[in-house]
Structures are given as structure tokens and as C-alpha cells.
Amino acid sequence: MAEDVISIKSRRKQKAKACRRWKIKPRFFILLFSLLVLWVAVGFVHRHVQIAVLQAKIVRVEREIAALQIRNEAIRQQLKEMQSDAHIERVAREKLGLVKPGEIVYIPVHPARPGDPADVQKRPGTASNFASGY
């Protein structure tokens, strides 16, 4: 029975060793708190950067919308102008060569140049061409 009894001193030594092994010091809590604060700070900075990027995208898209609205309004104005009677008549005369009834169209043989004289002289031999019928 004496072998089954453990002395009080040996029990205290075992308890002391166990306590020392698992003893948590205050700097552990400071380290844990510092890591938590760092993690939260990094999260805030990351979110702030994301917000700044999204705001820049919003500004860019708003500028694109404004530019497209201006372009859209210009196209509407151009369409309105192209549907007017004056524009249709001008295009018919210039591009299609159409004339109103009773109008005479003169087509120049060559365009006048800045150095050409204002008086047009008859070319030699033109009177005989008209006399011969051609």
C-alpha cells in the first residue's frame, strides 16, 4: 500500500510542470489583439480601395452617358434637318441632278479656274460645226 501512495511533493511538482506548460502570458493577448486590429484595418483599407475604384467607374460611365446624350441629340437634330423639304430638294438637285419643270440646266464643260478670263471667247471652228449640223 505504501507503493500506491504518492507523496504530496511529487504531486505538486507534476502540477507545477503542467501549469507552466499551459500558462498564457499577457503578451499573448496583446499579440492576439494586435493581429485582430491589423486584420480589421486591412479589411477597411481593402473596402475603401474598392469604393474608390467603383466611384471612378461611376464617374467614367456618367461622362460616357453625357457624351452619348449629346451625340444622340445631334443625330436627332440632323435627322430632323434631313427630313425637311429644303434639304430633300437640295439633295435632289445636287446629287440626283433633278430639276423643276420649266428650268434649264447648264452643265459646264470644265470648271472655271481662278486664272481664267471673265470673257469667254469663241473657239475657232465652232461656227462651222454648227453650220454643218453637228
C-alpha positions in Angstrom: 0.0 0.0 0.0 2.9 2.3 0.5 3.7 2.0 -3.1 0.3 3.2 -4.1 0.7 6.4 -2.1 2.2 9.3 -4.0 3.9 11.9 -1.9 2.4 15.4 -1.8 5.7 16.9 -3.0 5.7 14.8 -6.2 2.1 15.8 -6.9 2.9 19.5 -6.5 5.9 19.1 -8.9 3.7 17.4 -11.5 1.0 20.1 -11.1 3.6 22.9 -11.4 5.0 21.4 -14.6 1.6 21.1 -16.1 0.7 24.7 -15.2 3.9 26.1 -16.5 3.4 24.3 -19.8 -0.1 25.8 -20.4 0.4 29.2 -18.7 -0.8 32.0 -21.0 1.1 35.3 -20.6 -0.3 38.8 -21.2 1.8 39.4 -24.3 -0.1 36.5 -26.0 -3.3 38.6 -25.6 -1.5 41.7 -26.8 -0.3 39.8 -29.9 -3.8 38.3 -30.5 -5.4 41.8 -30.1 -2.8 43.3 -32.5 -3.5 40.7 -35.1 -7.2 41.3 -34.8 -6.7 45.1 -35.1 -4.4 44.6 -38.1 -7.0 42.3 -39.8 -9.8 44.8 -39.3 -7.6 47.6 -40.6 -6.7 45.7 -43.7 -10.4 45.0 -44.3 -11.2 48.6 -44.0 -8.4 49.7 -46.4 -9.5 47.0 -48.9 -13.1 48.2 -48.8 -12.0 51.8 -49.1 -10.0 50.9 -52.2 -12.9 49.0 -53.7 -15.2 52.0 -53.1 -12.7 54.4 -54.7 -12.4 52.2 -57.8 -16.2 51.9 -58.1 -16.6 55.7 -57.7 -14.1 56.2 -60.6 -16.1 53.8 -62.7 -19.3 55.6 -61.9 -17.8 58.9 -62.9 -16.5 57.4 -66.2 -19.9 55.9 -67.0 -21.7 59.2 -66.2 -19.3 61.0 -68.6 -20.0 58.4 -71.3 -23.7 58.8 -70.8 -23.5 62.6 -71.1 -21.4 62.3 -74.3 -23.8 59.8 -75.8 -26.8 62.0 -74.9 -25.1 64.9 -76.7 -24.4 62.7 -79.7 -28.0 61.4 -79.6 -29.4 64.9 -79.6 -27.1 65.9 -82.5 -28.3 62.9 -84.5 -31.9 63.8 -83.8 -31.3 67.3 -85.0 -29.6 66.0 -88.1 -32.5 63.7 -88.8 -35.0 66.5 -88.3 -33.0 68.6 -90.8 -32.7 65.8 -93.3 -36.5 65.3 -93.3 -37.2 69.0 -94.1 -38.4 69.8 -97.7 -35.5 72.2 -98.3 -32.9 69.5 -97.6 -34.7 67.0 -99.8 -34.9 69.5 -102.7 -31.2 70.4 -102.3 -30.1 66.7 -102.4 -32.4 66.0 -105.3 -30.8 68.9 -107.3 -27.2 68.4 -106.3 -26.8 64.6 -106.1 -29.5 63.3 -108.4 -29.5 66.1 -111.0 -33.3 66.7 -110.9 -34.8 69.9 -112.0 -38.2 71.6 -111.6 -40.5 71.8 -114.6 -39.6 74.7 -116.9 -35.9 75.0 -115.6 -33.0 74.8 -117.9 -29.8 73.0 -116.7 -26.4 74.3 -117.9 -23.6 71.8 -117.4 -20.1 73.4 -117.7 -17.5 71.5 -119.8 -14.7 72.2 -117.4 -14.9 74.2 -114.1 -13.6 77.8 -114.1 -10.2 78.3 -112.7 -9.0 81.4 -110.8 -6.7 82.4 -113.7 -9.4 82.1 -116.5 -10.6 85.3 -118.2 -14.1 86.5 -117.4 -15.0 86.9 -121.1 -15.5 83.6 -122.9 -14.1 83.7 -126.5 -15.4 81.5 -129.2 -13.2 78.7 -130.2 -12.0 78.6 -133.7 -14.1 76.4 -136.0 -17.2 76.3 -133.7 -19.3 78.3 -136.2 -18.7 75.9 -139.0 -19.6 72.9 -136.8 -23.0 74.4 -136.1 -23.5 75.2 -139.7 -22.8 71.6 -140.7 -25.4 70.4 -138.3 -23.1 68.8 -135.8 
